Amino acid sequence: MKKWLMPLILVALLALGGCGKVTNTVKIDLDGTTDLRFDIQVGTAGAALVEPFLDQLTEKLEAQGFHVTEKGSGHYTLDKTFKPDKTQKPSDYEKKAAQYGLNYQEEKGFFFNTYHVQANVDVPQWLSGTPYGEKISSKLLKQVDYTFILELPISTVTDSNADQTDGGKLTWHVPLDKPTTLYFDLAVPNIRNIAITAGIVLAFLILLIVWLVRKRRHRRNGKR
């Protein structure tokens, strides 16, 4: 999917209504499957302006693999599911993520690996390379109430600048008229090292119990 296509279509849709509310939810499962949803509300007045362009917008979105649903007058949802591509290397994902302003660093630890994730959101820059970039002003973008929700498969978030945090669910209210940075740190358990350590500790406990039992028996035999 081209980097500018989604911001362009969303902003164009909202521009027709003059203002709007967007809730963008990204839900990631443990197997890497990602569900993406845009919930867009432009109101009844905006719906009247959007209607003539809706078929064209729907066609473009469906060509990108989105399912478009009209929930009500001026209320639309866009859904798409991404499956992990096992043929791609980690370096391929890093390059693609960097194109979208997403960067992450891995800090390896014995029990936990910590991932420092940072996303740079700059809609004006994304639109600058499109035919509509000069026509969509920062005043218009400022009218868009944009909320980004990230649902992670684990709740070990150690730090973030999210406006709301509920376990692995992070919520940001993002201004679209200026560059914004979102970040979070996620600690992922190192199952291999935890299992090895647990095995060693368990073996030590068994040996300790056996030693205590033998010592107790030895004391009893000594008293006879």
Secondary structure as UniProt FT lines:
FT   TURN            3..4
FT   HELIX           5..17
FT   STRAND          20..28
FT   TURN            30..31
FT   STRAND          34..41
FT   HELIX           43..63
FT   TURN            64..65
FT   STRAND          67..72
FT   TURN            73..74
FT   STRAND          75..82
FT   TURN            86..87
FT   HELIX           90..99
FT   TURN            100..101
FT   STRAND          102..107
FT   STRAND          112..121
FT   HELIX           123..128
FT   TURN            131..135
FT   HELIX           138..142
FT   STRAND          144..151
FT   STRAND          157..160
FT   STRAND          164..166
FT   TURN            167..168
FT   STRAND          169..174
FT   STRAND          180..189
FT   HELIX           191..223
//
